[in-house]
Amino acid sequence: MKRIGVLGVPGRWSSELLADRLAELTGYRLLIASEDITLRLNKGEASGAGTRLDELDGLVMKKIGPDYSHHLLDRATVLGALHGRGLRMFPKPDVVIRAANRLTCSVELAAAGIPIPDTVITEDVDEAYDAVQRFGQAIFKPLFTSKARGMMLFEAGATAKGEIKGFRENGNPVMYIQKRVELPGQDLGIVFLGGKYIGTYARVGRSDSWSTTTVFGGRYAAYEPSDEVIELARSAAKVFALDFTSVDIVEAPSGPLVFEVSAFGGFRGLQETHGIDAAKLYAEYVVNQVSND
């Protein structure tokens, strides 16, 4: 019997589902929160939920905490110490550190030649103001967030500078500024497992919202993108080589653009739109990888 745990948020649907699917395959179930882990660095031991994690056959990271924040990097570093001692992890902690930080993710995508929206990074309020004036409309994004939480849309004009100062003072000294892309009513989540294309879902936004996320009232819908869009998403996913990921893409008038590559991916979009149990597929993939080690 393989003992494979899930690092996630107890009580959350996706974390519980992945733990269930692994238990169905292995007969072993462990779901542990990242804040419950204790690392004894000199001994190379880690424990949590009454379990020696360094003695597991594998650990799958579904979430590293209930919310995205800079603490995610600290937790991933702790997990990196375990991975360095030989614990098999999905995905690798160093990849999570690169993909989960919006700034690092965008820098690496741009360096790889992946088309992304016009983006400015600055700590200078005047530079940020100039960017908004050039763009006409700009979305200011926290470096750590999901489902557009904390994002702000600013428009060119006299009031923009005060709004920018407020955003910066609200815990965002490094400002990530992206030109608002005119969405065709939706953007896409294109899902890969082990580099293999699994499927695509659309996030369809409300007519009165600039964001398509479910937090802003968006809904999931089935969608079949072109081969060109799938291959662009595949190229973006390869930059990080995550075991399971969704690539967020918009089919802009000028051509497809990549917003981000998710460090953890999501299950609900494929489940609701295509009836695909991505958690089951992921569990099967992990068990196969661990069994073949």
TILO-135426 format. One line per 8 residues: number of its first residue (from 0); their letters; for each residue x, y, z of C-alpha. Coordinates in Angstrom, 3 decimals, padded with zeros to 6 digits, m for minus. Layout:
BEGIN
NUM> a> X,Y,Z; ...
! end
This chain:
BEGIN
0> mkrigvlg> 000.000,000.000,000.000; 001.353,003.402,m000.994; 001.027,006.104,001.640; 000.396,009.317,m000.291; m000.814,012.387,001.554; m002.508,015.579,000.375; m001.432,019.007,001.505; m004.517,021.197,001.354
8> vpgrwsse> m007.237,022.910,003.313; m009.393,020.520,005.367; m013.043,021.146,004.646; m012.437,022.607,001.186; m014.062,020.695,m001.658; m011.018,020.244,m003.903; m008.684,019.181,m001.071; m011.147,016.678,000.349
16> lladrlae> m011.951,015.291,m003.106; m008.309,014.667,m003.979; m007.730,012.965,m000.615; m010.793,010.794,m001.255; m009.637,009.810,m004.726; m006.180,008.831,m003.484; m007.740,006.808,m000.656; m009.895,004.912,m003.155
24> ltgyrlli> m006.751,003.845,m004.990; m004.405,003.188,m002.064; m006.541,002.560,001.014; m004.660,005.372,002.777; m006.055,008.847,003.444; m004.187,011.831,004.836; m005.196,015.470,004.392; m002.971,017.910,006.234
32> aseditlr> m002.891,021.707,006.432; 000.439,023.415,005.754; 000.268,025.346,009.029; 000.233,022.042,010.927; 003.640,020.952,009.626; 006.687,021.007,011.894; 010.141,020.630,010.350; 013.091,019.426,012.444
40> lnkgeasg> 015.756,020.588,010.058; 018.854,019.018,011.597; 017.152,015.635,011.800; 015.512,015.880,008.388; 012.153,015.059,009.945; 008.752,016.619,009.447; 005.458,015.813,011.106; 001.869,016.933,011.145
48> agtrldel> m001.563,015.510,011.959; 000.213,012.845,013.996; 002.135,011.571,010.960; 005.823,011.514,010.016; 005.616,013.156,006.620; 009.186,012.256,005.692; 008.168,008.593,005.849; 005.373,008.939,003.275
56> dglvmkki> 005.694,007.609,m000.269; 004.477,010.894,m001.685; 002.790,014.205,m000.954; 000.480,016.108,m003.297; 000.186,019.871,m002.838; m003.344,021.029,m003.592; m003.165,024.219,m001.531; m000.498,025.707,000.733
64> gpdyshhl> m002.874,027.581,003.003; m006.434,028.886,002.688; m005.345,032.101,000.946; m002.586,033.196,m001.408; 000.040,035.299,000.377; 003.807,035.687,000.697; 003.626,033.013,003.411; 003.154,030.538,000.577
72> ldratvlg> 006.842,030.949,m000.313; 007.919,030.214,003.252; 005.768,027.094,003.368; 007.049,025.930,m000.011; 010.614,026.392,001.266; 009.850,024.147,004.248; 008.450,021.551,001.867; 011.513,021.962,m000.321
80> alhgrglr> 013.661,020.769,002.567; 011.589,017.575,002.697; 011.770,017.131,m001.058; 015.527,017.528,m000.908; 015.629,014.642,001.583; 013.882,012.373,m000.904; 010.135,012.797,m000.339; 008.333,012.599,m003.703
88> mfpkpdvv> 006.161,015.700,m004.179; 003.600,016.787,m006.743; 004.389,019.425,m007.879; 007.969,020.108,m006.849; 008.205,022.918,m004.265; 010.682,024.989,m006.284; 008.246,025.043,m009.200; 005.440,026.189,m006.890
96> iraanrlt> 007.625,029.076,m005.704; 008.139,030.192,m009.317; 004.543,029.843,m010.508; 002.588,031.030,m007.461; 004.230,034.465,m007.378; 002.481,036.476,m010.085; 005.612,038.545,m010.761; 007.941,035.564,m011.140
104> csvelaaa> 005.378,033.732,m013.258; 005.005,036.646,m015.681; 008.745,037.328,m015.872; 009.443,033.712,m016.804; 006.607,033.565,m019.339; 007.852,036.745,m021.034; 011.446,035.468,m021.044; 010.232,032.301,m022.782
112> gipipdtv> 008.565,034.352,m025.500; 005.007,033.594,m024.355; 002.643,036.461,m025.300; 001.189,038.186,m022.224; m000.802,041.426,m021.866; 001.141,044.713,m021.655; 002.537,044.733,m018.132; 004.428,047.245,m015.983
120> itedvdea> 006.101,046.511,m012.643; 007.035,049.476,m010.460; 007.149,050.857,m006.941; 006.948,054.431,m008.225; 003.497,056.047,m008.059; 004.288,058.457,m010.907; 005.403,055.614,m013.172; 002.261,053.698,m012.290
128> ydavqrfg> 000.138,056.748,m013.060; 001.849,057.160,m016.433; 001.117,053.517,m017.225; m002.584,053.996,m016.497; m002.658,057.086,m018.686; m001.042,055.146,m021.563; m003.241,052.082,m021.152; m006.502,053.950,m020.660
136> qaifkplf> m007.644,051.239,m018.261; m005.310,049.129,m016.132; m005.787,046.311,m013.659; m003.596,046.443,m010.562; m002.967,042.920,m009.291; m001.573,041.749,m005.931; 001.425,039.475,m006.409; m000.308,036.691,m004.483
144> tskargmm> m004.004,036.197,m005.160; m006.536,033.883,m006.755; m009.894,034.408,m008.453; m009.105,038.144,m008.895; m009.327,038.878,m005.170; m007.730,042.237,m004.360; m007.452,043.311,m007.995; m008.446,046.874,m008.855
152> lfeagata> m009.426,048.453,m012.172; m008.228,052.057,m012.577; m009.059,054.383,m015.445; m006.990,057.207,m016.876; m007.849,060.558,m015.354; m007.107,062.925,m012.518; m008.346,060.591,m009.769; m006.047,057.711,m010.780
160> kgeikgfr> m003.025,058.909,m008.795; m004.914,058.886,m005.496; m006.326,055.443,m006.251; m002.838,054.169,m007.052; m001.469,055.530,m003.770; m004.249,053.767,m001.916; m003.485,050.460,m003.647; 000.225,050.789,m002.882
168> engnpvmy> m000.336,051.658,000.762; m002.691,048.715,001.163; 000.182,046.230,001.225; 001.266,046.426,m002.426; 004.607,048.268,m002.539; 005.596,046.416,m005.726; 002.778,047.240,m008.132; 001.912,044.792,m010.900
176> iqkrvelp> 000.021,046.740,m013.549; m001.547,045.151,m016.587; m003.358,046.808,m019.457; m006.982,045.784,m019.446; m007.611,043.348,m022.259; m011.025,043.529,m023.899; m012.417,040.073,m023.215; m014.795,038.420,m025.676
184> gqdlgivf> m017.111,037.810,m022.724; m014.925,035.034,m021.376; m011.449,033.707,m020.774; m010.218,030.131,m020.732; m008.747,027.585,m018.343; m006.774,025.015,m020.353; m005.833,021.998,m018.260; m002.805,019.700,m018.518
192> lggkyigt> m001.815,016.629,m016.530; 001.736,015.348,m016.886; 002.031,017.507,m020.010; m001.041,015.885,m021.588; m003.972,018.065,m022.611; m007.094,017.166,m020.603; m009.697,019.752,m021.552; m010.771,023.378,m021.529
200> yarvgrsd> m013.450,025.335,m019.738; m014.484,028.946,m020.204; m015.168,031.441,m017.441; m018.039,033.557,m018.697; m018.319,036.939,m017.007; m021.378,038.964,m016.167; m022.071,041.823,m018.546; m021.545,044.382,m015.752
208> swstttvf> m018.192,043.000,m014.517; m014.638,043.347,m015.861; m013.656,040.025,m014.272; m014.859,036.576,m015.348; m014.076,034.784,m012.068; m016.806,033.088,m010.059; m016.070,035.483,m007.185; m017.288,038.294,m009.485
216> ggryaaye> m020.371,036.343,m010.598; m018.831,034.486,m013.522; m019.834,030.962,m014.480; m018.157,027.974,m016.087; m019.054,026.841,m019.604; m017.794,024.114,m021.921; m015.426,025.276,m024.648; m013.234,023.778,m027.358
224> psdeviel> m010.339,026.065,m028.318; m008.379,025.919,m031.541; m005.239,023.812,m031.847; m003.254,027.065,m031.940; m004.581,028.132,m028.542; m003.991,024.690,m027.022; m000.404,024.656,m028.242; 000.212,028.143,m026.836
232> arsaakvf> m001.115,026.943,m023.483; 001.079,023.854,m023.694; 004.153,026.025,m024.343; 003.291,028.171,m021.311; 002.785,025.101,m019.120; 006.180,023.702,m020.178; 007.911,026.764,m018.702; 007.073,025.422,m015.234
240> aldftsvd> 006.626,021.669,m015.848; 003.876,021.356,m013.239; 002.294,017.936,m012.834; m001.243,019.342,m012.919; m002.037,022.872,m014.029; m004.481,025.134,m015.785; m003.253,027.880,m018.092; m005.392,031.030,m018.130
248> iveapsgp> m005.712,032.451,m021.645; m007.779,035.171,m023.287; m008.564,035.121,m026.997; m007.891,038.834,m027.511; m008.617,040.629,m030.816; m004.861,040.790,m031.512; m004.371,037.099,m030.755; m004.336,034.799,m027.708
256> lvfevsaf> m002.577,036.042,m024.567; m001.569,034.128,m021.429; m002.564,035.584,m018.071; m000.914,032.986,m015.840; m000.023,029.349,m015.244; m001.685,028.053,m012.079; 000.619,026.521,m009.485; m002.084,024.094,m008.371
264> ggfrglqe> m004.797,023.955,m011.033; m008.497,023.461,m010.327; m010.984,020.617,m010.559; m014.382,022.313,m010.627; m014.257,023.837,m014.115; m013.762,020.521,m015.912; m016.157,018.746,m013.551; m019.041,021.145,m014.202
272> thgidaak> m018.541,021.618,m017.934; m017.308,018.266,m019.244; m018.046,015.818,m016.426; m014.305,015.110,m016.180; m013.172,013.981,m012.728; m009.787,015.699,m012.793; m009.109,014.764,m009.173; m009.413,011.075,m010.084
280> lyaeyvvn> m007.116,011.501,m013.077; m004.581,013.349,m010.935; m004.715,010.675,m008.221; m004.158,007.923,m010.801; m001.233,009.844,m012.248; 000.391,010.318,m008.843; m000.035,006.689,m007.811; 001.461,005.545,m011.125
288> qvsnd> 004.436,007.890,m010.752; 005.139,006.771,m007.177; 004.684,003.083,m008.039; 007.184,003.346,m010.889; 009.914,005.005,m008.804
! end
